[in-house]
Amino acid sequence: MKRPLSKPFTPYYRGRFAPSPSGPLHYGSLVTAVASYLQARCNRGLWQLRIEDIDPPREQKGAVRDILSSLRAFGFDWDGSVLYQSHRLAYYRHIAEQLHKHHLAFYCECSRKQLMKSPETRLGRLYEGKCRKLGLPSLTGHTLRMRVDKEHIKFNDGVFGVQSYDLLTDSGDYIVYRGDQLPSYTLAVSLDDLQQGYTELVRGADLLHLSARQLHLMQQFNRQLPQLLHIPIITDANGQKLSKQHYATALDTRHSSFLLYCALKDLGQEPPKYLCYRSINYIWNWAYSHWRVSSIAPEMSIKQGF
């Protein structure tokens, strides 16, 4: 596929798409992939593929193969080798230990049942610091929580504009290492995005509020923080988010042109109807010339357009 050639290629923009292998890609995944891909290519940057495979109970056999096959069928081409979080488990564990060693995190024995009594916030249940001063050891079943004091997190999202959080009242101390000895999503994603040098993260709006925790954690490492751009999540006719957990239908690559057209439409790009009948390469070339982030609706969710 031809990439946009109006400006020379530059590696200063780095983006990524990071699916989990809990099932094949569905239409909501496609919309996110299209947005992140166009942002990278239209900024003459790199676009990488990362497989977030650190939750074995949720992974589906053959899912990685299906994900790669679907992406190729829709004309995506990524830079470099596919990255796998499962190859970095020792690194996540090392960083978790360092956070504890430097008193930035502490071990907690609170159960989910106990936390259900806590107030609900934009970021989930508020943790009110019960185990902060207990000095608990690292044991199976104990989570590792990041200490949060009077932390004010503010960022300008590429679609939703300025976002502001008082982390102490919106979140409290949050988990960075789970009781089953696996890194939390927040820890793994934050470390990878920093170390792999992504300059902008394009992803679903269901992660908008969780960005506050991730930025807080990233700030501990004194590195350049990425820009953020969240797009509306795609829901079905009943308003339920399309997801693998809710058994969303796998992408039908026999209708790749139509689905790519629909993804552009749901991203507010107003593609002409005739694109439905054109080749994947033709549609991508149209998208390169017409991509406008300003056309994406600043809404948490939208119903799929077909």
C-alpha positions as CSV (number, residue, x, y, z in Angstrom):
1,M,0.0,0.0,0.0
2,K,1.2,3.5,-0.8
3,R,1.7,5.8,2.2
4,P,1.1,9.6,1.9
5,L,4.1,11.1,0.1
6,S,3.4,14.9,0.4
7,K,6.0,15.1,3.2
8,P,9.1,13.1,3.9
9,F,8.9,10.2,6.3
10,T,9.9,11.1,9.9
11,P,10.3,8.9,12.9
12,Y,9.4,11.6,15.3
13,Y,5.8,10.5,15.6
14,R,5.4,7.0,17.0
15,G,2.0,5.4,17.4
16,R,0.7,1.9,18.2
17,F,-2.3,-0.4,18.2
18,A,-2.4,-2.8,21.2
19,P,-5.1,-5.5,21.1
20,S,-5.4,-8.3,23.6
21,P,-5.6,-12.0,22.4
22,S,-8.8,-12.7,24.2
23,G,-10.5,-13.2,20.9
24,P,-10.5,-12.1,17.2
25,L,-10.8,-8.5,16.2
26,H,-14.3,-7.1,16.1
27,Y,-15.7,-3.9,14.5
28,G,-14.9,-1.7,17.5
29,S,-11.2,-2.9,17.3
30,L,-11.2,-2.0,13.7
31,V,-12.3,1.6,14.3
32,T,-9.6,2.1,16.9
33,A,-7.0,0.6,14.6
34,V,-8.0,2.8,11.7
35,A,-7.8,6.0,13.9
36,S,-4.4,5.1,15.3
37,Y,-3.0,4.1,11.9
38,L,-4.2,7.2,10.1
39,Q,-2.8,9.4,12.8
40,A,0.6,7.8,12.5
41,R,0.7,7.7,8.7
42,C,-0.6,11.2,8.2
43,N,2.0,12.5,10.6
44,R,4.6,10.6,8.6
45,G,5.4,8.5,11.6
46,L,5.8,4.9,12.8
47,W,2.9,2.6,13.7
48,Q,3.7,-0.5,15.7
49,L,1.6,-3.5,16.8
50,R,1.7,-4.7,20.4
51,I,0.0,-7.8,21.7
52,E,-1.2,-7.3,25.3
53,D,-1.0,-11.0,26.4
54,I,-0.5,-10.9,30.1
55,D,-3.8,-12.2,31.3
56,P,-3.7,-16.0,30.5
57,P,-7.2,-16.9,31.8
58,R,-8.8,-14.5,29.3
59,E,-6.6,-15.4,26.3
60,Q,-8.1,-17.5,23.4
61,K,-6.0,-20.1,21.5
62,G,-5.2,-18.9,18.0
63,A,-6.3,-15.3,18.7
64,V,-3.0,-13.8,17.9
65,R,-2.9,-15.5,14.5
66,D,-6.5,-14.3,13.8
67,I,-5.6,-10.8,14.8
68,L,-2.6,-10.6,12.5
69,S,-4.5,-12.1,9.6
70,S,-7.4,-9.7,10.0
71,L,-5.1,-6.7,10.1
72,R,-3.3,-7.8,6.9
73,A,-6.7,-8.4,5.2
74,F,-7.7,-4.8,5.9
75,G,-4.4,-3.4,4.5
76,F,-2.6,-2.5,7.7
77,D,1.2,-2.7,7.7
78,W,3.1,-2.2,10.9
79,D,6.7,-1.1,11.5
80,G,9.2,-3.6,13.0
81,S,8.4,-6.8,14.7
82,V,5.2,-7.5,16.7
83,L,5.8,-6.7,20.4
84,Y,4.5,-9.0,23.1
85,Q,3.9,-8.0,26.7
86,S,4.4,-11.6,27.8
87,H,8.1,-11.2,26.9
88,R,8.5,-8.5,29.5
89,L,7.0,-10.0,32.7
90,A,10.4,-10.0,34.5
91,Y,10.8,-6.3,33.7
92,Y,7.4,-5.5,35.1
93,R,8.2,-7.4,38.2
94,H,11.5,-5.6,38.6
95,I,9.9,-2.2,38.3
96,A,7.2,-3.1,40.8
97,E,9.9,-4.1,43.3
98,Q,11.7,-0.8,42.7
99,L,8.5,1.1,43.3
100,H,8.1,-0.7,46.7
101,K,11.7,-0.4,47.6
102,H,11.6,3.4,47.1
103,H,8.3,3.7,49.2
104,L,6.3,4.8,46.2
105,A,4.0,1.7,46.5
106,F,2.8,-0.5,49.3
107,Y,1.2,-4.0,49.7
108,C,-2.5,-4.2,50.4
109,E,-4.6,-7.1,51.6
110,C,-8.1,-5.6,50.9
111,S,-10.4,-7.9,49.0
112,R,-12.7,-6.8,46.2
113,K,-15.7,-7.5,48.5
114,Q,-14.3,-5.0,51.1
115,L,-13.7,-2.4,48.4
116,M,-17.3,-2.7,47.2
117,K,-18.3,-0.6,50.2
118,S,-16.1,2.3,49.0
119,P,-17.5,5.3,47.1
120,E,-17.8,5.1,43.3
121,T,-15.7,7.6,41.2
122,R,-14.9,8.2,37.6
123,L,-12.0,5.8,37.9
124,G,-13.9,3.1,39.8
125,R,-14.0,2.3,43.5
126,L,-12.1,4.8,45.6
127,Y,-9.3,3.3,47.7
128,E,-9.2,5.1,51.1
129,G,-5.7,4.0,52.3
130,K,-6.6,1.2,54.7
131,C,-3.3,-0.7,54.3
132,R,-1.0,2.3,53.7
133,K,0.9,2.1,57.0
134,L,0.7,-1.6,57.8
135,G,4.0,-2.5,56.1
136,L,2.6,-5.8,54.6
137,P,5.0,-8.2,52.9
138,S,4.8,-9.4,49.3
139,L,2.6,-12.4,49.5
140,T,0.3,-14.2,47.0
141,G,-3.1,-12.4,47.3
142,H,-1.5,-9.1,48.3
143,T,-1.8,-6.4,45.6
144,L,0.8,-3.6,45.3
145,R,-0.7,-0.1,45.3
146,M,0.9,3.1,44.1
147,R,0.8,5.8,46.8
148,V,-1.3,8.8,45.8
149,D,-1.1,12.1,47.7
150,K,-2.5,15.5,46.6
151,E,-1.9,14.8,42.9
152,H,-3.5,17.0,40.3
153,I,-3.4,15.5,36.8
154,K,-4.3,17.6,33.8
155,F,-4.0,16.9,30.1
156,N,-5.4,18.1,26.8
157,D,-6.9,15.2,24.9
158,G,-6.9,15.4,21.1
159,V,-10.7,14.9,20.9
160,F,-12.2,15.6,24.3
161,G,-10.1,18.6,25.2
162,V,-8.8,19.5,28.7
163,Q,-9.3,16.9,31.3
164,S,-8.6,17.5,35.0
165,Y,-8.4,15.0,38.0
166,D,-7.7,15.2,41.7
167,L,-6.2,11.8,41.9
168,L,-6.6,11.5,45.7
169,T,-10.4,11.9,45.5
170,D,-11.0,10.5,42.0
171,S,-8.9,7.3,42.6
172,G,-6.9,7.0,45.7
173,D,-4.0,4.5,45.8
174,Y,-4.3,2.3,42.7
175,I,-3.1,-1.2,41.9
176,V,0.2,-1.7,39.9
177,Y,0.8,-5.4,40.7
178,R,-2.0,-7.9,41.2
179,G,-2.5,-10.5,43.9
180,D,-2.1,-13.3,41.3
181,Q,1.5,-12.1,40.6
182,L,0.8,-10.4,37.3
183,P,1.3,-6.7,36.5
184,S,-1.8,-4.5,36.4
185,Y,-2.9,-3.0,33.0
186,T,-1.9,0.4,34.3
187,L,1.7,-0.7,35.1
188,A,2.3,-2.8,31.9
189,V,0.8,-0.2,29.5
190,S,2.5,2.8,31.1
191,L,5.9,1.2,31.1
192,D,5.6,-0.1,27.6
193,D,4.3,3.2,26.2
194,L,7.2,5.1,27.8
195,Q,10.0,2.6,26.9
196,Q,8.8,2.1,23.4
197,G,8.7,5.9,22.9
198,Y,5.2,6.5,21.7
199,T,4.5,10.1,21.1
200,E,0.7,9.8,21.0
201,L,-1.7,7.2,22.2
202,V,-4.9,6.8,20.2
203,R,-7.5,4.5,21.9
204,G,-11.1,4.2,23.0
205,A,-12.8,6.7,25.2
206,D,-13.4,3.9,27.8
207,L,-9.8,4.5,28.8
208,L,-10.1,8.3,29.0
209,H,-10.4,8.6,32.8
210,L,-7.9,5.8,33.5
211,S,-5.3,8.0,31.7
212,A,-5.0,10.0,34.9
213,R,-3.5,7.0,36.7
214,Q,-1.2,6.2,33.8
215,L,0.1,9.7,33.5
216,H,0.7,9.8,37.3
217,L,2.7,6.6,37.1
218,M,4.6,7.8,34.0
219,Q,5.6,10.9,35.8
220,Q,7.7,8.9,38.3
221,F,10.2,8.0,35.5
222,N,11.1,11.5,34.4
223,R,10.5,10.9,30.7
224,Q,8.6,12.8,28.0
225,L,4.9,12.0,28.3
226,P,2.8,11.0,25.2
227,Q,-0.1,13.0,23.9
228,L,-3.5,11.4,24.3
229,L,-6.3,11.1,21.8
230,H,-9.5,9.1,22.7
231,I,-12.2,8.2,20.2
232,P,-15.8,7.2,20.9
233,I,-16.3,3.5,21.7
234,I,-18.6,1.6,19.4
235,T,-21.8,0.1,20.8
236,D,-24.4,-2.2,19.4
237,A,-28.0,-1.4,18.8
238,N,-28.7,-1.9,22.5
239,G,-26.0,0.6,23.6
240,Q,-23.7,-2.1,24.8
241,K,-20.0,-1.7,24.1
242,L,-18.7,-4.0,21.3
243,S,-16.1,-6.2,23.1
244,K,-14.8,-9.7,23.1
245,Q,-16.2,-10.2,26.6
246,H,-19.6,-9.5,25.2
247,Y,-19.1,-11.8,22.3
248,A,-18.9,-9.2,19.6
249,T,-18.9,-10.6,16.1
250,A,-15.5,-11.2,14.6
251,L,-14.5,-9.1,11.5
252,D,-15.7,-10.6,8.3
253,T,-12.7,-10.0,6.0
254,R,-14.9,-10.8,2.9
255,H,-16.5,-7.4,3.4
256,S,-13.3,-5.5,4.2
257,S,-14.0,-2.5,1.9
258,F,-17.5,-2.0,3.4
259,L,-16.3,-2.3,7.0
260,L,-13.4,0.1,6.4
261,Y,-15.8,2.6,4.8
262,C,-18.1,2.3,7.9
263,A,-15.1,2.8,10.3
264,L,-14.2,6.0,8.5
265,K,-17.8,7.1,8.7
266,D,-18.0,6.4,12.4
267,L,-14.9,8.4,12.9
268,G,-16.7,11.4,11.3
269,Q,-14.6,11.5,8.1
270,E,-17.7,11.5,5.7
271,P,-16.4,9.1,3.1
272,P,-18.4,9.1,-0.2
273,K,-20.7,6.1,-0.6
274,Y,-18.9,4.9,-3.7
275,L,-15.9,3.9,-1.5
276,C,-17.8,0.8,-0.4
277,Y,-17.2,-0.7,-3.9
278,R,-13.5,0.2,-4.2
279,S,-10.4,-1.7,-3.3
280,I,-8.8,-1.5,0.2
281,N,-5.8,0.5,-1.2
282,Y,-8.1,3.0,-2.9
283,I,-10.0,3.6,0.4
284,W,-6.8,4.0,2.3
285,N,-5.5,6.5,-0.2
286,W,-8.7,8.5,0.1
287,A,-8.4,8.4,3.9
288,Y,-4.8,9.7,3.8
289,S,-6.0,12.7,1.9
290,H,-9.1,13.4,4.0
291,W,-8.1,12.5,7.6
292,R,-9.2,15.2,10.1
293,V,-9.1,14.6,13.8
294,S,-11.3,17.6,14.3
295,S,-14.1,15.6,12.6
296,I,-14.2,13.0,15.4
297,A,-17.2,13.4,17.7
298,P,-16.2,14.1,21.3
299,E,-18.6,11.5,22.6
300,M,-18.0,8.6,24.9
301,S,-19.8,6.2,22.6
302,I,-21.6,5.9,19.3
303,K,-23.7,3.2,17.8
304,Q,-22.0,1.3,14.9
305,G,-23.0,2.7,11.6
306,F,-24.4,-0.4,9.9
